[in-house]
């Protein structure tokens, strides 16, 4: 999930709406577990400044040790 921007092909898209749609479509196709679906749903009720740290924390708790460009998107 952290690398969805690149893996979805959205990194090359300049239009913010198109980029967001490309990432969302990619994530919907790739997310398999209810736990991750629930986490993604919870992001909608968070303040924008809390979303990135929450995503990084969830990724770390799941054992991911890399960078998380999706969490750093503005």
C-alpha positions, 0 to 999 in steps of 0.5 A: 500500500505504501508504494501505491503511487508508483505501482499504480502508475499514478506517479506520472499523472499531473492532474491531482484528481486523476492521480487520486482516482488511479491510486484508489482504483489500484488499492481497491484491486489489491487490498484483500484483507478486511483488516486493511479495508477497515483501516483504509475506511478509518482514514476518512474520519481522520484529520489530514495531518494524522493520515500519513503517520497512521499509515506509516504506523500501520505499515510498520506494525505489519512488518513493512520496513521501507519508505511510505510515499503514499503517507507523504503525499499532500 
